[in-house]
C-alpha cells in the first residue's frame, strides 16, 4: 500500500467513527414508535394465556421451601423403611479343588477370589499359626462364606 491509500483508508475510518458517535450522542434516547406500554395485569394475562405460570418472589420462595420440606420427609421415610427391612446377608459358596503341590496361600487366594474369605494372607497366617501348613489334603471341597476360618481350615487341612 502506498502512503496516499493509507491516508485515505484512515480518513474513511475517522469519518465513519465520527458519524457513529454523532448518532449515538445526538440521536433519540430510546427506540420510538415500535411498542406500546403494557400494564402488569395485561402482561400477566397474556403470558398466562400462553401457558406460562407467574409467581411473585414470595410465592416462589414458599414453593421452594415446601419442596425442600417434602424432600426431607421422603428421605426420613426411606431411612425408616430401610431400618425395618431385615438386611439380607449374601452367602458366597464355591467348590474348591486342591491339587498336589498347592500351598495355603494358593488356597487362600482362590477363596478370596470366590469371596468366601476377605484376605488370603490372613488365611495363610492362620493356617501357619495352627501348624497345619504341611497338612493340606488334595481333593474337592465345598465351602461358603458363612463358615468360620477355623471350620474351613479343618475341612481342607489335616
TORLOLO-876834 format. One line per field, with one value per residue: residue number from 1; residue in three letters; z, x, y of N, C-alpha, C in turn. Coordinates in steps of 0.02 Angstrom, whole numbers, plus 32768, in hexadecimal, padded with zeros to 4 digits. Example, Ala and Ser with C-alpha at 12.3 -4.5 7.8 and 13.67 -1.06 7.14 Angstrom:
2
seq: c(1:2)
type: c(ALA:SER)
n_Z: c(8186:8162)
n_X: c(8294:8282)
n_Y: c(7EE4:7F90)
ca_Z: c(8186:8165)
ca_X: c(8267:82AC)
ca_Y: c(7F1F:7FCB)
c_Z: c(8186:818A)
c_X: c(8294:8285)
c_Y: c(7F5B:8002)
This chain:
158
seq: c(1:2:3:4:5:6:7:8:9:10:11:12:13:14:15:16:17:18:19:20:21:22:23:24:25:26:27:28:29:30:31:32:33:34:35:36:37:38:39:40:41:42:43:44:45:46:47:48:49:50:51:52:53:54:55:56:57:58:59:60:61:62:63:64:65:66:67:68:69:70:71:72:73:74:75:76:77:78:79:80:81:82:83:84:85:86:87:88:89:90:91:92:93:94:95:96:97:98:99:100:101:102:103:104:105:106:107:108:109:110:111:112:113:114:115:116:117:118:119:120:121:122:123:124:125:126:127:128:129:130:131:132:133:134:135:136:137:138:139:140:141:142:143:144:145:146:147:148:149:150:151:152:153:154:155:156:157:158)
type: c(UNK:UNK:UNK:UNK:UNK:UNK:UNK:UNK:UNK:UNK:UNK:UNK:UNK:UNK:UNK:UNK:UNK:UNK:UNK:UNK:UNK:UNK:UNK:UNK:UNK:UNK:UNK:UNK:UNK:UNK:UNK:UNK:UNK:UNK:UNK:UNK:UNK:UNK:UNK:UNK:UNK:UNK:UNK:UNK:UNK:UNK:UNK:UNK:UNK:UNK:UNK:UNK:UNK:UNK:UNK:UNK:UNK:UNK:UNK:UNK:UNK:UNK:UNK:UNK:UNK:UNK:UNK:UNK:UNK:UNK:UNK:UNK:UNK:UNK:UNK:UNK:UNK:UNK:UNK:UNK:UNK:UNK:UNK:UNK:UNK:UNK:UNK:UNK:UNK:UNK:UNK:UNK:UNK:UNK:UNK:UNK:UNK:UNK:UNK:UNK:UNK:UNK:UNK:UNK:UNK:UNK:UNK:UNK:UNK:UNK:UNK:UNK:UNK:UNK:UNK:UNK:UNK:UNK:UNK:UNK:UNK:UNK:UNK:UNK:UNK:UNK:UNK:UNK:UNK:UNK:UNK:UNK:UNK:UNK:UNK:UNK:UNK:UNK:UNK:UNK:UNK:UNK:UNK:UNK:UNK:UNK:UNK:UNK:UNK:UNK:UNK:UNK:UNK:UNK:UNK:UNK:UNK:UNK)
n_Z: c(8000:7FDD:8020:800A:7FF5:8071:80C2:8091:80B4:8143:8157:812D:8191:81FE:81DF:81DD:8263:82A1:8270:82A7:8330:8338:831C:8387:83F8:83DB:83A8:83B6:845F:8481:842F:83BC:839C:8385:83E8:8463:8504:857E:85FC:869F:86C4:8647:8609:865A:8643:85BA:85B5:8607:85BA:8556:8592:85F5:86A0:8720:87A9:8845:889A:8921:891D:88CE:8921:898C:894D:892F:89B1:89E0:8989:89AE:8A31:8A1D:89DC:8A41:8A9A:8A4C:8A41:8AC7:8ADB:8A84:8AC2:8B3A:8B0A:8AD4:8B48:8B82:8B2C:8B29:8B1F:8A9E:8A97:8A28:89EF:89BB:895B:892F:88CC:88F3:88AC:88DB:88AD:88A3:88E3:88F8:895D:89FE:89E9:8964:896B:89BD:8969:8903:894B:8972:88F5:88D8:8932:89AF:8A1C:8A67:8A63:8A1D:8A4D:8AD8:8AEF:8ACB:8B2D:8B9F:8B8A:8B93:8C17:8C5C:8C3F:8BD2:8B50:8B05:8AF8:8A8F:8A35:899C:892E:8913:894F:899D:89CC:8A29:8A44:8ABF:8B16:8B99:8BA4:8BE8:8BD7:8B4D:8B3E:8B88:8B36:8ABD:8ADF:8B34)
n_X: c(802A:8013:8046:7FE6:7F6E:7F64:7F4D:7ED0:7E82:7E8B:7E50:7DCD:7DA6:7DAA:7D45:7CD5:7CD2:7CB9:7C38:7BED:7BFE:7BBE:7B38:7B22:7B30:7ADC:7A66:79BF:798A:794C:7905:7887:77D5:77BC:778A:7708:76D5:76BB:7650:766F:760E:75D3:7641:765A:75E2:75EE:7662:7637:75CE:7617:764C:76AC:76E4:76CF:7722:7735:77C5:77C1:7762:77A9:781A:77D7:77A6:781D:7850:77EC:77FB:787C:7864:780B:7862:78BE:7867:7848:78C6:78DE:7876:789F:7917:78E4:7898:78FC:793E:78E2:78DC:7921:79CD:7A12:7A89:7B08:7B3B:7BC8:7BF3:7C60:7CB2:7D41:7DD5:7E5D:7EFE:7F8E:8024:7FF5:7FEE:7FCF:7FBD:7F98:7F1B:7EDC:7EDB:7E87:7E10:7DFB:7DE4:7D6C:7D1D:7D08:7D5B:7DA8:7E2F:7EBC:7F3F:7F30:7EE8:7F47:7FA8:7F61:7F55:7FDC:7FF3:7FA7:7FF0:7FD9:8004:804E:7FF3:7F98:7F14:7EFE:7E72:7DBE:7D59:7CCA:7CA5:7C6A:7C43:7C07:7C44:7CBD:7D68:7DB5:7D67:7D6D:7DF5:7E00:7DB9:7E03:7E89:7EF7)
n_Y: c(7FC5:806E:810D:816E:8127:80EA:815A:8180:8113:8117:8194:8178:811D:8172:81D0:8179:814E:81C8:81E7:817C:8198:8216:81F3:819F:81F5:8264:8233:81E8:81BF:8146:80B5:80DA:80DF:8054:8002:7FEE:8027:7FAC:7F74:7F2A:7ECB:7EAD:7E76:7E03:7DBE:7DA4:7D53:7CE8:7CB5:7C7B:7C0E:7C1E:7C27:7C98:7CDA:7D2F:7D70:7D48:7CDE:7C84:7C67:7C2B:7BB6:7B75:7B5D:7B07:7A9A:7A6F:7A49:79DE:7987:796A:7927:78B7:787C:785C:7800:779B:7773:7742:76D7:7689:7663:760D:75A0:74FF:74E3:748D:7411:73ED:7351:7302:727A:71F5:7179:712D:70F9:70A1:7082:7012:7056:70D4:7169:71B6:723D:723F:7201:725E:72D0:72A3:7291:7314:7354:7317:7355:731D:7329:73BB:73E4:73A3:7397:73A4:7330:72CE:72EA:72C5:723C:7218:723E:71E0:7172:711F:7125:70C9:7066:7062:7020:6FD1:6FDD:6FF1:7070:70B7:7156:71E6:7296:72A5:7251:7244:7279:721A:71A6:7193:717C:7105:70AF:70AA:7095:701F)
ca_Z: c(8000:7FDB:8058:7FF9:8000:80BA:80DD:807E:80DE:8186:8155:812B:81D4:8229:81CE:81F3:82AC:82B2:8262:82DB:836F:8334:8322:83CC:8429:83CB:838F:83E9:849B:8481:83F1:83BC:836F:8376:841D:848E:854B:8594:8645:86BD:86C0:8602:85FB:867C:8620:857A:85C2:8622:8582:852E:85B8:8627:86E4:873B:87F3:8864:88BC:895F:890A:88B7:895B:89B1:8929:8938:89F6:89E5:8966:89D7:8A6A:8A06:89CE:8A82:8AB3:8A24:8A54:8B0A:8AD3:8A65:8AF5:8B69:8AE7:8ACE:8B8A:8B8F:8B03:8B41:8AED:8A86:8A8F:89ED:89FE:8980:8961:88F9:88CD:88F2:8899:88F2:888D:88C3:88D8:890A:899E:8A22:89CA:8926:8981:89D5:892F:88E1:8975:8970:88B5:88DB:8966:89EA:8A51:8A54:8A5A:8A13:8A78:8B1C:8AF0:8ACC:8B6F:8BCF:8B7F:8BB0:8C60:8C74:8C30:8BA3:8B0D:8AE1:8AFA:8A5A:8A16:8958:8926:8901:898B:8995:8A04:8A1D:8A6C:8B02:8B3F:8BB9:8B8A:8C08:8BB9:8B0A:8B48:8B9E:8AFD:8A88:8AF9:8B66)
ca_X: c(8000:8038:8035:7FA9:7F35:7F60:7F2D:7E8A:7E62:7E87:7E1E:7D8C:7D99:7D9E:7D03:7CA2:7CCF:7C99:7BF0:7BD1:7BFE:7B8A:7AF7:7B1D:7B28:7AA8:7A2B:798A:799F:792E:78E4:7846:77A0:77B6:7766:76DC:76DD:768D:764A:7683:75D6:75CC:767B:764D:75AC:7609:768F:760F:75A9:7647:7662:76DF:76CD:76ED:7724:775A:7802:77AC:7743:77DF:7841:77AC:77A5:785F:7853:77BE:781B:78B4:7845:77F1:789B:78D7:7838:7850:7906:78D4:784C:78C8:7945:78BC:7886:7939:794D:78B2:78EB:795B:7A03:7A20:7AD0:7B17:7B67:7BEC:7C03:7C8B:7CD0:7D8A:7DFC:7EA2:7F29:7FCF:8053:7FD7:8002:7F98:7FB2:7F71:7ED6:7EC2:7ECE:7E4C:7DD7:7DF0:7DC5:7D27:7CFE:7CF9:7D80:7DB8:7E76:7EE1:7F7A:7F19:7ED6:7F86:7FC6:7F3A:7F69:801F:7FED:7F8B:8020:7FBC:801A:8064:7FBE:7F67:7EFC:7EE4:7E2D:7D8C:7D35:7C98:7CA8:7C45:7C58:7BEB:7C72:7CF4:7DAA:7DC9:7D42:7D89:7E37:7DF6:7DA1:7E35:7ECA:7EF6)
ca_Y: c(8000:80AD:8139:8191:80FA:80E2:8196:817E:80DF:8132:81C9:8157:8102:81AC:81EB:8148:8151:8207:81E1:814F:81BD:824A:81D2:8186:822B:8294:8211:81DE:819A:8103:80A3:80FB:80CB:800E:7FDD:8015:8017:7F78:7F73:7EEB:7E9C:7E96:7E4B:7DC4:7D9C:7D8C:7D1A:7CB0:7C97:7C54:7BD3:7C2E:7C2F:7CD4:7CDA:7D65:7D59:7D26:7C9E:7C59:7C51:7BFC:7B77:7B54:7B45:7ACE:7A62:7A56:7A28:799D:795C:7953:78F6:787A:785D:783F:77C5:7767:7759:771B:7699:7661:7647:75D8:7566:74D9:74E4:744A:7408:73C4:7319:72EB:7232:71E0:7136:7138:70BE:70A6:7050:7007:708C:7114:7182:71D7:727E:7232:71F4:729E:72FC:7288:72A0:735D:7363:72FF:737E:72F5:734B:7400:73F1:7364:7396:7396:72E8:72A8:72F4:729D:71F6:7212:7243:71A0:713D:70EF:7138:708D:7034:706F:6FE1:6FDA:6FC7:7023:7084:70EB:7185:7224:72CF:72A1:7229:7268:7267:71DB:716E:7189:715C:70C0:7087:70A3:7081:6FE9)
c_Z: c(8000:8015:804A:8008:804C:80D9:80CC:80A9:8125:818A:8154:816E:8204:821D:81E7:823F:82C3:82A7:8297:831E:8370:833D:836A:83FD:841A:83B1:83C7:8422:849D:843C:83F3:838B:8364:83AC:8445:84D6:8560:85DF:865F:86B8:867A:85F0:861B:8658:85DE:8584:85DC:85E9:8555:8555:85EC:866C:8703:8788:880B:8885:88FA:8950:88F4:88F1:8985:898F:8931:897E:89FE:89C3:898E:8A14:8A57:89F7:8A0E:8AA0:8A8E:8A37:8A98:8B05:8AB4:8A98:8B26:8B4A:8AE2:8B11:8B9A:8B69:8B20:8B09:8ADD:8A7A:8A54:8A02:89BD:898C:8924:8903:88C2:88E0:88AC:88D2:88B3:88B2:88E9:8950:89BF:8A04:8989:8938:8998:899C:890A:8909:8975:892E:88B5:8910:89A3:8A26:8A38:8A42:8A56:8A42:8AC1:8B23:8AF5:8B0F:8BA4:8BC8:8B9D:8BFC:8C7E:8C66:8BFE:8B5B:8AE4:8ADD:8AC5:8A37:89D0:8955:8913:893E:897A:89D5:89F4:8A4F:8AB1:8B32:8B5E:8B9A:8BA7:8BE8:8B74:8B0F:8B5C:8B66:8ACB:8AA1:8B2D:8BAB)
c_X: c(802C:8021:7FF4:7F6B:7F2C:7F3D:7EE3:7E64:7E59:7E53:7DD8:7D77:7D87:7D59:7CCC:7C9B:7CAD:7C4E:7BCE:7BCC:7BC8:7B45:7AED:7B0D:7AEC:7A68:79F7:79A3:7986:7913:789D:7816:7797:7790:773A:76E7:76A6:768B:765F:764C:75CD:7605:7672:7618:75C5:7636:7669:75E9:75D6:7664:7698:76BE:76F3:76E8:7748:7798:77F1:778E:7778:7808:7818:77AA:77E7:7865:7826:77DC:7854:7899:782C:782B:78B8:78A9:783F:7890:7900:78AA:7873:78F8:7920:78A9:78C2:794C:791F:78C2:7927:7990:7A16:7A6C:7ADC:7B4A:7B87:7C01:7C2E:7CA1:7D1A:7DAC:7E44:7ECA:7F6A:7FFE:8036:7FEE:7FC6:7F8A:7F8B:7F28:7EB6:7EB0:7E8F:7E0D:7DC7:7DCF:7D7C:7CFF:7CE7:7D1D:7D94:7E02:7E9B:7F1D:7F67:7F06:7F15:7FA9:7FA3:7F4C:7FAD:801D:7FD4:7FBA:8007:7FD2:802F:802D:7F88:7F55:7EE1:7E9C:7DFF:7D62:7D02:7C99:7C7F:7C5A:7C39:7C1A:7CA8:7D36:7DC2:7DA7:7D5E:7DCC:7E2F:7DDC:7DD9:7E78:7EC1:7F01)
c_Y: c(803E:80D9:815F:8166:80EC:811D:8196:814C:80F8:8169:81AD:813C:813B:81C9:81BC:8149:8191:8204:81B4:8172:81F2:822B:81BA:81BD:8258:8274:8208:81B2:8153:80F5:80C0:80DA:8081:7FE7:800C:7FFF:7FE5:7F78:7F2E:7EB7:7E81:7E66:7E06:7D9C:7D7F:7D4F:7CDE:7C8E:7C6E:7C19:7BE0:7C35:7C69:7CD0:7D18:7D46:7D30:7CE2:7C6C:7C3D:7C1F:7BB8:7B51:7B37:7B07:7A90:7A44:7A30:79E3:796D:7940:791E:78B4:7856:783B:7800:778B:7748:772D:76D7:766B:7641:760C:7598:7540:74D8:749C:7444:73D8:738F:7302:72A4:7220:7198:7141:70F7:70C9:706F:7048:7041:70D1:7129:71A5:721C:7276:7227:7236:72CD:72E5:7298:72EB:7371:734E:7324:7356:7311:7390:7409:73AF:7360:7387:734C:72BE:72AE:72CA:7253:71EA:7212:7201:7166:710A:70FD:70FB:7059:703F:702E:6FF0:6FBD:7000:7030:70BA:7116:71C2:725A:72D0:727B:7255:7251:7224:71A0:715F:7166:7113:7094:7079:7087:7049:7004)
